[in-house]
Amino acid sequence: TMYSAQYKNQPNKDWPDKVVSVCEAVRTVLEDTEVTEDNNNNNNLVPILATLVRQGNMLEQALQRIQKLRDCGRQNECDNGLRYILYSVDVNLLFNIALGTYDFDLVLMVAEKSQKDPKEYLPILNAYKAMPSDYMKYSIDKDLKRYDSALSHIAKCPDNFEECLKLIQDQRLFKQGMLLFPKGSDNYKSVCKIYGEYLDSKRYYLEASYLFEQAGDYESAVRTSERACSWERAGNLARRAGWSRDQLDQLFKDLAAKLEEMDRGMESALIWKEWLQDAEESIAVLARTKCWSECLRQVRQLGRDDLLETHLLPALQDRKQILQSTISANIDKIDQQVNRLEMIRAERSTRMLQQHQDDQEDMEVDGRNLDDADLFSDTTSVGGGGSVATSAAR
């Protein structure tokens, strides 16, 4: 409800749709009545079908009920039920639902009762009948845009795996596709590869790397791990891929440079020290990325005090100059802002003072005008009284 947020302590309830609840309740009573009275009594067929049609998503169950009557030889009841459904539902919609049951006898029955042109649907049905069972179901589901179901059927057609991959790629059914093939199989690896390519295009590099690894494509797994700056993973995958020493060294240098650009100096220095066996460059990286404590520790551990003069102290001097210039620029900026604020305050005070003086002058003028008005009022009163008295004397 609109006030549910005010009652946070009460559990949320998903109330069923009223129409669905009423249809299910009525249908249950009608079905129980059929069983109680006579198994062969279908007087309640149309009301039951009405509840299924009214729910909207139960048309397939309605057709299955009619199909069951047809299989039992109750053709008259079957025709009556089908006639009611055709009266209540669009013909093309019902034809597609019947087609989705893969029962061509039911499809023909619906098509005949709907008075559709045989030239319109017979070529389609004949084409479906000529196909193998699973491929036929795949084709029907694809035409009906039931892609999940279509994928489950095309996956059972080993000769059409390329078409299966295309469906997965076009409809982005990667997760569903991975569940349909045994893990480690060639088909599973192919699905993982196209999923990895999709994630790579969306810049989900780390996730793409895991999928490329599942696909056995270690080159792509290394590349996407490098893009994700997952340096440990990239190095391990490169070793598993059997890269040469030169290839590994170039990869490690690229990873170290990228980590340094991202201000991850500790990790970059670790690559230089442990993977590239270059302790001096490791110290240089720590100095450039302002990791002073670790830099000093490694210098002392290495026993190279000369590196203090060549790397650490120059980096400290550069940092000192940068900080001094930054502080000086900030001070100048603050001074400018303070001066500006003082000027604005002075101008505001001047305007307020001038406004006050103007108000005082206006008040004085108003006071004088008020005194004159009183004087004129008294004079008028005196003059008026005299006129009256003169008139009376006459």
TORLUM-880747 format. One record per residue (C-alpha): residue number from 1; residue in three letters; x, z negated, y. Coordinates in nm, 2 decimals, padded with zeros to 4 digits. Each point is the difference from the previous one (the first is absolute). Layout:
N
+-----+--------+--------+--------+--------+
! num ! residu !      x !      z !      y !
+-----+--------+--------+--------+--------+
! NUM !    Ala !      X !      Z !      Y !
...
+-----+--------+--------+--------+--------+
***
This chain:
394
+-----+--------+--------+--------+--------+
! num ! residu !      x !      z !      y !
+-----+--------+--------+--------+--------+
!   1 !    Thr !  00.00 !  00.00 !  00.00 !
!   2 !    Met !  00.10 !  00.02 !  00.37 !
!   3 !    Tyr !  00.07 ! -00.37 !  00.01 !
!   4 !    Ser !  00.20 ! -00.02 ! -00.33 !
!   5 !    Ala !  00.32 ! -00.07 !  00.19 !
!   6 !    Gln ! -00.15 ! -00.33 !  00.12 !
!   7 !    Tyr ! -00.03 ! -00.13 ! -00.36 !
!   8 !    Lys !  00.36 !  00.04 ! -00.12 !
!   9 !    Asn ! -00.03 ! -00.28 ! -00.26 !
!  10 !    Gln ! -00.28 !  00.18 ! -00.19 !
!  11 !    Pro !  00.10 !  00.27 ! -00.25 !
!  12 !    Asn ! -00.08 !  00.36 !  00.08 !
!  13 !    Lys ! -00.27 !  00.15 ! -00.22 !
!  14 !    Asp ! -00.04 !  00.37 ! -00.06 !
!  15 !    Trp ! -00.37 !  00.05 !  00.00 !
!  16 !    Pro ! -00.12 !  00.30 ! -00.20 !
!  17 !    Asp ! -00.20 !  00.27 !  00.16 !
!  18 !    Lys ! -00.37 ! -00.08 !  00.01 !
!  19 !    Val ! -00.10 !  00.35 ! -00.12 !
!  20 !    Val !  00.24 ! -00.02 ! -00.29 !
!  21 !    Ser ! -00.12 ! -00.35 ! -00.10 !
!  22 !    Val ! -00.36 !  00.10 !  00.00 !
!  23 !    Cys !  00.06 !  00.32 ! -00.20 !
!  24 !    Glu !  00.20 ! -00.19 ! -00.26 !
!  25 !    Ala ! -00.26 ! -00.27 ! -00.03 !
!  26 !    Val ! -00.29 !  00.24 ! -00.03 !
!  27 !    Arg !  00.19 !  00.22 ! -00.25 !
!  28 !    Thr !  00.09 ! -00.31 ! -00.22 !
!  29 !    Val ! -00.37 ! -00.10 ! -00.01 !
!  30 !    Leu ! -00.11 !  00.35 ! -00.09 !
!  31 !    Glu !  00.26 !  00.04 ! -00.27 !
!  32 !    Asp ! -00.09 ! -00.33 ! -00.15 !
!  33 !    Thr ! -00.36 !  00.10 !  00.00 !
!  34 !    Glu !  00.09 !  00.32 ! -00.19 !
!  35 !    Val !  00.18 ! -00.19 ! -00.27 !
!  36 !    Thr ! -00.27 ! -00.26 ! -00.03 !
!  37 !    Glu ! -00.29 !  00.24 ! -00.03 !
!  38 !    Asp !  00.13 !  00.30 ! -00.19 !
!  39 !    Asn !  00.34 !  00.16 ! -00.04 !
!  40 !    Asn ! -00.17 !  00.34 !  00.01 !
!  41 !    Asn ! -00.20 ! -00.07 !  00.31 !
!  42 !    Asn !  00.14 !  00.16 !  00.31 !
!  43 !    Asn ! -00.28 ! -00.06 !  00.25 !
!  44 !    Asn !  00.25 ! -00.17 !  00.22 !
!  45 !    Leu !  00.24 !  00.29 !  00.00 !
!  46 !    Val ! -00.08 !  00.13 !  00.35 !
!  47 !    Pro !  00.01 ! -00.34 !  00.16 !
!  48 !    Ile !  00.34 ! -00.07 ! -00.17 !
!  49 !    Leu !  00.13 !  00.33 !  00.12 !
!  50 !    Ala ! -00.13 ! -00.08 !  00.35 !
!  51 !    Thr !  00.21 ! -00.31 !  00.01 !
!  52 !    Leu !  00.31 !  00.19 ! -00.11 !
!  53 !    Val ! -00.06 !  00.28 !  00.26 !
!  54 !    Arg ! -00.07 ! -00.25 !  00.28 !
!  55 !    Gln !  00.34 ! -00.18 ! -00.06 !
!  56 !    Gly !  00.17 !  00.33 !  00.07 !
!  57 !    Asn !  00.31 ! -00.04 ! -00.21 !
!  58 !    Met ! -00.19 ! -00.02 ! -00.33 !
!  59 !    Leu ! -00.10 !  00.36 ! -00.04 !
!  60 !    Glu !  00.23 !  00.05 ! -00.29 !
!  61 !    Gln ! -00.16 ! -00.29 ! -00.19 !
!  62 !    Ala ! -00.34 !  00.16 !  00.07 !
!  63 !    Leu !  00.12 !  00.33 ! -00.15 !
!  64 !    Gln !  00.15 ! -00.19 ! -00.30 !
!  65 !    Arg ! -00.34 ! -00.16 ! -00.06 !
!  66 !    Ile ! -00.17 !  00.34 !  00.00 !
!  67 !    Gln !  00.28 !  00.14 ! -00.23 !
!  68 !    Lys ! -00.07 ! -00.28 ! -00.24 !
!  69 !    Leu ! -00.37 !  00.09 ! -00.01 !
!  70 !    Arg !  00.09 !  00.36 ! -00.06 !
!  71 !    Asp !  00.23 ! -00.10 ! -00.29 !
!  72 !    Cys ! -00.29 ! -00.20 ! -00.15 !
!  73 !    Gly ! -00.22 !  00.31 !  00.01 !
!  74 !    Arg ! -00.23 ! -00.13 !  00.28 !
!  75 !    Gln !  00.00 !  00.33 !  00.19 !
!  76 !    Asn ! -00.33 ! -00.06 !  00.18 !
!  77 !    Glu !  00.12 ! -00.33 !  00.14 !
!  78 !    Cys !  00.34 !  00.15 !  00.08 !
!  79 !    Asp ! -00.16 !  00.28 !  00.20 !
!  80 !    Asn ! -00.22 ! -00.25 !  00.19 !
!  81 !    Gly !  00.30 ! -00.22 !  00.09 !
!  82 !    Leu !  00.21 !  00.29 !  00.10 !
!  83 !    Arg ! -00.28 !  00.15 !  00.21 !
!  84 !    Tyr ! -00.03 ! -00.33 !  00.19 !
!  85 !    Ile !  00.37 ! -00.02 !  00.07 !
!  86 !    Leu !  00.01 !  00.36 !  00.12 !
!  87 !    Tyr ! -00.28 ! -00.08 !  00.24 !
!  88 !    Ser !  00.19 ! -00.30 !  00.14 !
!  89 !    Val !  00.36 !  00.13 !  00.01 !
!  90 !    Asp !  00.17 !  00.31 !  00.14 !
!  91 !    Val !  00.03 !  00.26 ! -00.27 !
!  92 !    Asn !  00.37 !  00.08 !  00.06 !
!  93 !    Leu !  00.09 ! -00.37 !  00.00 !
!  94 !    Leu ! -00.18 ! -00.06 ! -00.33 !
!  95 !    Phe !  00.17 !  00.31 ! -00.15 !
!  96 !    Asn !  00.35 ! -00.13 !  00.10 !
!  97 !    Ile ! -00.08 ! -00.34 ! -00.15 !
!  98 !    Ala ! -00.12 !  00.16 ! -00.32 !
!  99 !    Leu !  00.32 !  00.21 ! -00.01 !
! 100 !    Gly !  00.20 ! -00.32 !  00.04 !
! 101 !    Thr ! -00.14 ! -00.12 ! -00.34 !
! 102 !    Tyr !  00.18 !  00.30 ! -00.17 !
! 103 !    Asp ! -00.32 !  00.06 ! -00.19 !
! 104 !    Phe ! -00.08 !  00.37 !  00.04 !
! 105 !    Asp ! -00.34 ! -00.03 ! -00.17 !
! 106 !    Leu ! -00.10 ! -00.26 !  00.26 !
! 107 !    Val !  00.13 !  00.22 !  00.28 !
! 108 !    Leu ! -00.20 !  00.30 ! -00.13 !
! 109 !    Met ! -00.31 ! -00.22 ! -00.02 !
! 110 !    Val !  00.04 ! -00.11 !  00.36 !
! 111 !    Ala !  00.08 !  00.35 !  00.11 !
! 112 !    Glu ! -00.31 !  00.15 ! -00.17 !
! 113 !    Lys ! -00.23 ! -00.27 !  00.13 !
! 114 !    Ser !  00.13 !  00.05 !  00.35 !
! 115 !    Gln ! -00.06 !  00.37 ! -00.02 !
! 116 !    Lys !  00.35 !  00.09 !  00.10 !
! 117 !    Asp !  00.11 !  00.36 ! -00.03 !
! 118 !    Pro !  00.18 !  00.04 ! -00.34 !
! 119 !    Lys !  00.25 !  00.24 !  00.16 !
! 120 !    Glu !  00.11 ! -00.29 !  00.22 !
! 121 !    Tyr !  00.08 ! -00.26 ! -00.27 !
! 122 !    Leu !  00.05 !  00.19 ! -00.33 !
! 123 !    Pro !  00.34 !  00.15 !  00.09 !
! 124 !    Ile !  00.13 ! -00.34 !  00.11 !
! 125 !    Leu ! -00.12 ! -00.17 ! -00.32 !
! 126 !    Asn !  00.14 !  00.28 ! -00.22 !
! 127 !    Ala !  00.34 ! -00.03 !  00.17 !
! 128 !    Tyr !  00.00 ! -00.38 ! -00.06 !
! 129 !    Lys ! -00.10 !  00.05 ! -00.37 !
! 130 !    Ala !  00.29 !  00.23 ! -00.06 !
! 131 !    Met !  00.25 ! -00.27 !  00.10 !
! 132 !    Pro !  00.15 ! -00.27 ! -00.22 !
! 133 !    Ser ! -00.19 ! -00.33 !  00.01 !
! 134 !    Asp !  00.24 ! -00.20 !  00.22 !
! 135 !    Tyr !  00.08 !  00.28 !  00.23 !
! 136 !    Met ! -00.37 !  00.08 !  00.03 !
! 137 !    Lys ! -00.07 ! -00.36 !  00.10 !
! 138 !    Tyr !  00.28 !  00.02 !  00.25 !
! 139 !    Ser ! -00.13 !  00.32 !  00.15 !
! 140 !    Ile ! -00.35 ! -00.15 !  00.04 !
! 141 !    Asp !  00.12 ! -00.32 !  00.15 !
! 142 !    Lys !  00.23 !  00.18 !  00.24 !
! 143 !    Asp ! -00.29 !  00.23 !  00.11 !
! 144 !    Leu ! -00.21 ! -00.31 !  00.05 !
! 145 !    Lys !  00.29 ! -00.17 !  00.19 !
! 146 !    Arg !  00.02 ! -00.28 ! -00.25 !
! 147 !    Tyr !  00.38 !  00.00 !  00.02 !
! 148 !    Asp !  00.07 ! -00.32 ! -00.19 !
! 149 !    Ser ! -00.20 !  00.11 ! -00.30 !
! 150 !    Ala !  00.15 !  00.35 !  00.03 !
! 151 !    Leu !  00.35 ! -00.15 ! -00.02 !
! 152 !    Ser ! -00.08 ! -00.20 ! -00.31 !
! 153 !    His ! -00.11 !  00.32 ! -00.18 !
! 154 !    Ile !  00.28 !  00.24 !  00.12 !
! 155 !    Ala !  00.26 ! -00.26 ! -00.10 !
! 156 !    Lys ! -00.11 !  00.06 ! -00.36 !
! 157 !    Cys !  00.09 !  00.37 !  00.03 !
! 158 !    Pro !  00.38 !  00.02 ! -00.06 !
! 159 !    Asp !  00.00 !  00.37 !  00.07 !
! 160 !    Asn ! -00.14 ! -00.05 !  00.35 !
! 161 !    Phe !  00.23 ! -00.27 !  00.12 !
! 162 !    Glu !  00.10 !  00.20 !  00.31 !
! 163 !    Glu ! -00.36 !  00.01 !  00.10 !
! 164 !    Cys ! -00.02 ! -00.37 ! -00.06 !
! 165 !    Leu !  00.29 ! -00.06 !  00.24 !
! 166 !    Lys ! -00.16 !  00.22 !  00.26 !
! 167 !    Leu ! -00.33 ! -00.20 ! -00.02 !
! 168 !    Ile !  00.20 ! -00.33 !  00.03 !
! 169 !    Gln !  00.19 !  00.13 !  00.30 !
! 170 !    Asp ! -00.30 !  00.16 !  00.18 !
! 171 !    Gln ! -00.23 ! -00.30 ! -00.05 !
! 172 !    Arg !  00.27 ! -00.27 !  00.02 !
! 173 !    Leu ! -00.09 ! -00.14 ! -00.34 !
! 174 !    Phe !  00.36 ! -00.12 ! -00.06 !
! 175 !    Lys ! -00.08 ! -00.35 ! -00.12 !
! 176 !    Gln ! -00.28 !  00.13 ! -00.23 !
! 177 !    Gly !  00.23 !  00.26 ! -00.14 !
! 178 !    Met !  00.28 ! -00.25 ! -00.08 !
! 179 !    Leu ! -00.25 ! -00.19 ! -00.22 !
! 180 !    Leu ! -00.09 !  00.30 ! -00.20 !
! 181 !    Phe !  00.34 !  00.07 ! -00.16 !
! 182 !    Pro !  00.24 ! -00.22 ! -00.20 !
! 183 !    Lys !  00.27 ! -00.16 !  00.21 !
! 184 !    Gly !  00.32 !  00.18 ! -00.04 !
! 185 !    Ser ! -00.15 !  00.33 ! -00.12 !
! 186 !    Asp !  00.08 !  00.32 !  00.18 !
! 187 !    Asn ! -00.35 !  00.03 !  00.14 !
! 188 !    Tyr !  00.02 ! -00.36 !  00.13 !
! 189 !    Lys !  00.34 !  00.08 !  00.17 !
! 190 !    Ser ! -00.15 !  00.31 !  00.16 !
! 191 !    Val ! -00.28 ! -00.20 !  00.15 !
! 192 !    Cys !  00.24 ! -00.26 !  00.13 !
! 193 !    Lys !  00.21 !  00.27 !  00.16 !
! 194 !    Ile ! -00.28 !  00.16 !  00.19 !
! 195 !    Tyr ! -00.12 ! -00.35 !  00.10 !
! 196 !    Gly !  00.35 ! -00.08 !  00.13 !
! 197 !    Glu !  00.01 !  00.33 !  00.20 !
! 198 !    Tyr ! -00.34 ! -00.09 !  00.16 !
! 199 !    Leu !  00.12 ! -00.35 !  00.09 !
! 200 !    Asp !  00.33 !  00.15 !  00.13 !
! 201 !    Ser ! -00.20 !  00.23 !  00.23 !
! 202 !    Lys ! -00.19 ! -00.30 !  00.13 !
! 203 !    Arg !  00.33 ! -00.19 !  00.06 !
! 204 !    Tyr ! -00.06 ! -00.27 ! -00.26 !
! 205 !    Tyr !  00.36 !  00.04 ! -00.11 !
! 206 !    Leu !  00.05 ! -00.31 ! -00.21 !
! 207 !    Glu ! -00.32 !  00.06 ! -00.20 !
! 208 !    Ala !  00.09 !  00.36 ! -00.05 !
! 209 !    Ser !  00.34 ! -00.11 ! -00.13 !
! 210 !    Tyr ! -00.16 ! -00.21 ! -00.27 !
! 211 !    Leu ! -00.22 !  00.30 ! -00.11 !
! 212 !    Phe !  00.30 !  00.24 !  00.00 !
! 213 !    Glu !  00.18 ! -00.25 ! -00.22 !
! 214 !    Gln ! -00.30 ! -00.01 ! -00.24 !
! 215 !    Ala !  00.02 !  00.38 ! -00.01 !
! 216 !    Gly !  00.37 !  00.00 ! -00.08 !
! 217 !    Asp !  00.08 !  00.17 !  00.32 !
! 218 !    Tyr !  00.29 ! -00.22 !  00.11 !
! 219 !    Glu !  00.13 !  00.24 !  00.27 !
! 220 !    Ser ! -00.33 ! -00.03 !  00.19 !
! 221 !    Ala ! -00.02 ! -00.37 ! -00.08 !
! 222 !    Val !  00.34 ! -00.05 !  00.17 !
! 223 !    Arg ! -00.10 !  00.21 !  00.30 !
! 224 !    Thr ! -00.32 ! -00.18 !  00.06 !
! 225 !    Ser !  00.17 ! -00.34 ! -00.05 !
! 226 !    Glu !  00.26 !  00.10 !  00.26 !
! 227 !    Arg ! -00.28 !  00.09 !  00.24 !
! 228 !    Ala ! -00.16 ! -00.34 ! -00.06 !
! 229 !    Cys !  00.33 ! -00.17 !  00.07 !
! 230 !    Ser ! -00.03 ! -00.16 ! -00.34 !
! 231 !    Trp !  00.38 !  00.01 ! -00.04 !
! 232 !    Glu !  00.04 ! -00.20 ! -00.32 !
! 233 !    Arg ! -00.26 !  00.20 ! -00.18 !
! 234 !    Ala !  00.15 !  00.33 !  00.13 !
! 235 !    Gly !  00.34 ! -00.10 ! -00.13 !
! 236 !    Asn ! -00.12 ! -00.11 ! -00.34 !
! 237 !    Leu ! -00.21 !  00.32 ! -00.05 !
! 238 !    Ala !  00.30 !  00.21 !  00.10 !
! 239 !    Arg !  00.21 ! -00.16 ! -00.26 !
! 240 !    Arg ! -00.27 !  00.04 ! -00.26 !
! 241 !    Ala ! -00.02 !  00.37 !  00.10 !
! 242 !    Gly !  00.37 !  00.04 ! -00.09 !
! 243 !    Trp !  00.12 !  00.09 !  00.35 !
! 244 !    Ser !  00.37 !  00.06 !  00.05 !
! 245 !    Arg !  00.23 ! -00.24 !  00.19 !
! 246 !    Asp !  00.01 !  00.23 !  00.30 !
! 247 !    Gln ! -00.38 !  00.03 !  00.01 !
! 248 !    Leu ! -00.04 ! -00.38 ! -00.03 !
! 249 !    Asp !  00.25 ! -00.06 !  00.28 !
! 250 !    Gln ! -00.18 !  00.24 !  00.23 !
! 251 !    Leu ! -00.34 ! -00.16 ! -00.08 !
! 252 !    Phe !  00.14 ! -00.35 !  00.07 !
! 253 !    Lys !  00.15 !  00.11 !  00.33 !
! 254 !    Asp ! -00.33 !  00.15 !  00.10 !
! 255 !    Leu ! -00.19 ! -00.31 ! -00.10 !
! 256 !    Ala !  00.25 ! -00.22 !  00.19 !
! 257 !    Ala ! -00.03 !  00.21 !  00.32 !
! 258 !    Lys ! -00.38 ! -00.01 ! -00.01 !
! 259 !    Leu ! -00.01 ! -00.37 ! -00.05 !
! 260 !    Glu !  00.24 ! -00.05 !  00.29 !
! 261 !    Glu ! -00.22 !  00.21 !  00.22 !
! 262 !    Met ! -00.30 ! -00.22 ! -00.10 !
! 263 !    Asp !  00.21 ! -00.31 !  00.10 !
! 264 !    Arg !  00.02 ! -00.12 ! -00.36 !
! 265 !    Gly !  00.37 ! -00.07 !  00.03 !
! 266 !    Met !  00.03 ! -00.25 ! -00.29 !
! 267 !    Glu ! -00.13 !  00.25 ! -00.25 !
! 268 !    Ser !  00.21 !  00.28 !  00.14 !
! 269 !    Ala !  00.31 ! -00.21 ! -00.02 !
! 270 !    Leu ! -00.08 ! -00.10 ! -00.36 !
! 271 !    Ile ! -00.01 !  00.37 ! -00.10 !
! 272 !    Trp !  00.34 !  00.06 !  00.17 !
! 273 !    Lys !  00.15 ! -00.30 ! -00.17 !
! 274 !    Glu ! -00.14 !  00.00 ! -00.35 !
! 275 !    Trp ! -00.10 !  00.37 ! -00.07 !
! 276 !    Leu !  00.26 !  00.18 !  00.21 !
! 277 !    Gln !  00.28 ! -00.26 ! -00.03 !
! 278 !    Asp !  00.08 !  00.02 !  00.37 !
! 279 !    Ala !  00.02 ! -00.36 !  00.13 !
! 280 !    Glu !  00.14 !  00.11 !  00.34 !
! 281 !    Glu ! -00.29 !  00.22 !  00.08 !
! 282 !    Ser ! -00.23 ! -00.27 ! -00.12 !
! 283 !    Ile !  00.15 ! -00.23 !  00.26 !
! 284 !    Ala ! -00.03 !  00.28 !  00.26 !
! 285 !    Val ! -00.37 !  00.04 ! -00.07 !
! 286 !    Leu ! -00.06 ! -00.37 !  00.02 !
! 287 !    Ala !  00.17 ! -00.01 !  00.34 !
! 288 !    Arg ! -00.20 !  00.30 !  00.13 !
! 289 !    Thr ! -00.33 ! -00.15 ! -00.11 !
! 290 !    Lys !  00.08 ! -00.34 !  00.15 !
! 291 !    Cys !  00.02 ! -00.19 ! -00.33 !
! 292 !    Trp !  00.27 ! -00.22 !  00.15 !
! 293 !    Ser !  00.00 ! -00.29 ! -00.26 !
! 294 !    Glu !  00.01 !  00.22 ! -00.30 !
! 295 !    Cys !  00.27 !  00.22 !  00.16 !
! 296 !    Leu !  00.22 ! -00.29 !  00.07 !
! 297 !    Arg ! -00.05 ! -00.14 ! -00.35 !
! 298 !    Gln !  00.10 !  00.33 ! -00.16 !
! 299 !    Val !  00.31 !  00.03 !  00.22 !
! 300 !    Arg !  00.12 ! -00.34 ! -00.10 !
! 301 !    Gln ! -00.09 !  00.07 ! -00.37 !
! 302 !    Leu !  00.20 !  00.32 !  00.02 !
! 303 !    Gly !  00.29 ! -00.17 !  00.18 !
! 304 !    Arg !  00.02 !  00.28 !  00.26 !
! 305 !    Asp !  00.03 ! -00.17 !  00.34 !
! 306 !    Asp !  00.09 !  00.33 !  00.15 !
! 307 !    Leu ! -00.36 !  00.11 ! -00.05 !
! 308 !    Leu ! -00.10 ! -00.26 !  00.25 !
! 309 !    Glu !  00.19 !  00.19 !  00.27 !
! 310 !    Thr ! -00.11 !  00.34 ! -00.12 !
! 311 !    His ! -00.36 ! -00.05 ! -00.08 !
! 312 !    Leu ! -00.16 ! -00.34 !  00.08 !
! 313 !    Leu !  00.15 ! -00.08 !  00.35 !
! 314 !    Pro ! -00.07 !  00.35 !  00.14 !
! 315 !    Ala ! -00.35 ! -00.02 ! -00.13 !
! 316 !    Leu ! -00.05 ! -00.34 !  00.16 !
! 317 !    Gln !  00.14 !  00.13 !  00.33 !
! 318 !    Asp ! -00.23 !  00.30 !  00.00 !
! 319 !    Arg ! -00.30 ! -00.23 ! -00.08 !
! 320 !    Lys !  00.11 ! -00.23 !  00.29 !
! 321 !    Gln !  00.00 !  00.29 !  00.24 !
! 322 !    Ile ! -00.33 !  00.12 ! -00.11 !
! 323 !    Leu ! -00.15 ! -00.35 !  00.03 !
! 324 !    Gln !  00.15 ! -00.05 !  00.35 !
! 325 !    Ser ! -00.13 !  00.34 !  00.12 !
! 326 !    Thr ! -00.34 ! -00.08 ! -00.14 !
! 327 !    Ile ! -00.01 ! -00.34 !  00.16 !
! 328 !    Ser !  00.11 !  00.15 !  00.33 !
! 329 !    Ala ! -00.26 !  00.27 ! -00.01 !
! 330 !    Asn ! -00.27 ! -00.26 ! -00.08 !
! 331 !    Ile !  00.11 ! -00.22 !  00.29 !
! 332 !    Asp ! -00.02 !  00.30 !  00.24 !
! 333 !    Lys ! -00.34 !  00.09 ! -00.13 !
! 334 !    Ile ! -00.12 ! -00.36 !  00.04 !
! 335 !    Asp !  00.14 ! -00.01 !  00.35 !
! 336 !    Gln ! -00.18 !  00.32 !  00.09 !
! 337 !    Gln ! -00.33 ! -00.14 ! -00.14 !
! 338 !    Val !  00.04 ! -00.33 !  00.18 !
! 339 !    Asn !  00.07 !  00.18 !  00.34 !
! 340 !    Arg ! -00.30 !  00.22 ! -00.06 !
! 341 !    Leu ! -00.22 ! -00.31 ! -00.08 !
! 342 !    Glu !  00.12 ! -00.18 !  00.31 !
! 343 !    Met ! -00.08 !  00.31 !  00.22 !
! 344 !    Ile ! -00.35 !  00.03 ! -00.16 !
! 345 !    Arg ! -00.06 ! -00.37 !  00.06 !
! 346 !    Ala !  00.11 !  00.03 !  00.37 !
! 347 !    Glu ! -00.22 !  00.30 !  00.06 !
! 348 !    Arg ! -00.29 ! -00.18 ! -00.16 !
! 349 !    Ser !  00.05 ! -00.31 !  00.21 !
! 350 !    Thr !  00.02 !  00.22 !  00.32 !
! 351 !    Arg ! -00.32 !  00.17 ! -00.09 !
! 352 !    Met ! -00.18 ! -00.33 ! -00.07 !
! 353 !    Leu !  00.12 ! -00.14 !  00.33 !
! 354 !    Gln ! -00.12 !  00.30 !  00.19 !
! 355 !    Gln ! -00.33 ! -00.01 ! -00.17 !
! 356 !    His ! -00.04 ! -00.37 !  00.09 !
! 357 !    Gln !  00.08 !  00.07 !  00.37 !
! 358 !    Asp ! -00.26 !  00.29 !  00.00 !
! 359 !    Asp ! -00.26 ! -00.23 ! -00.15 !
! 360 !    Gln !  00.07 ! -00.27 !  00.27 !
! 361 !    Glu ! -00.04 !  00.26 !  00.28 !
! 362 !    Asp ! -00.33 !  00.12 ! -00.15 !
! 363 !    Met ! -00.12 ! -00.36 ! -00.02 !
! 364 !    Glu !  00.08 ! -00.05 !  00.37 !
! 365 !    Val ! -00.18 !  00.32 !  00.10 !
! 366 !    Asp ! -00.30 ! -00.10 ! -00.20 !
! 367 !    Gly !  00.00 ! -00.35 !  00.17 !
! 368 !    Arg ! -00.01 !  00.16 !  00.34 !
! 369 !    Asn ! -00.27 !  00.23 ! -00.09 !
! 370 !    Leu ! -00.20 ! -00.29 ! -00.13 !
! 371 !    Asp !  00.03 ! -00.19 !  00.33 !
! 372 !    Asp ! -00.11 !  00.30 !  00.20 !
! 373 !    Ala ! -00.29 !  00.05 ! -00.23 !
! 374 !    Asp ! -00.12 ! -00.36 !  00.07 !
! 375 !    Leu !  00.04 !  00.04 !  00.37 !
! 376 !    Phe ! -00.20 !  00.33 !  00.00 !
! 377 !    Ser ! -00.27 ! -00.17 ! -00.20 !
! 378 !    Asp ! -00.03 ! -00.29 !  00.25 !
! 379 !    Thr ! -00.01 !  00.24 !  00.29 !
! 380 !    Thr ! -00.27 !  00.20 ! -00.16 !
! 381 !    Ser ! -00.21 ! -00.31 ! -00.07 !
! 382 !    Val !  00.02 ! -00.11 !  00.36 !
! 383 !    Gly ! -00.08 !  00.34 !  00.14 !
! 384 !    Gly ! -00.30 !  00.03 ! -00.23 !
! 385 !    Gly ! -00.14 ! -00.34 !  00.10 !
! 386 !    Gly !  00.02 !  00.09 !  00.37 !
! 387 !    Ser ! -00.19 !  00.32 ! -00.05 !
! 388 !    Val ! -00.28 ! -00.19 ! -00.18 !
! 389 !    Ala ! -00.02 ! -00.26 !  00.27 !
! 390 !    Thr ! -00.01 !  00.27 !  00.27 !
! 391 !    Ser ! -00.28 !  00.17 ! -00.17 !
! 392 !    Ala ! -00.20 ! -00.32 ! -00.04 !
! 393 !    Ala !  00.04 ! -00.08 !  00.37 !
! 394 !    Arg ! -00.15 !  00.34 !  00.10 !
+-----+--------+--------+--------+--------+
***
